[in-house]
Amino acid sequence: MPGQLKVKALVNENNLLEKVEAWSPNPVLGDMLTETTYTDYKDFGGVQFPTKITQKQGGFPRLS
């Protein structure tokens, strides 16, 4: 639904995405933060891509 998701993206000095914070409504817990970090960028044919992506939801690991 429109207006239900708040997102903040952080970009470093090399214009590479470092972190995305997203708040989404949860009917039981209220607004829940999902934090995704992108690290260890490597060059793949001229394209920088993170080789490590980690995600936490509500402070708990969700994706590594």
Buried (B, 14 or more C-beta within 10 A) or exposed (E): EEEEEEEEEEEEEEEEBBBBBBBEEEEEEEEBEBBBBBEEBEEEEEEEEBEEEBBBBEEEEEEE
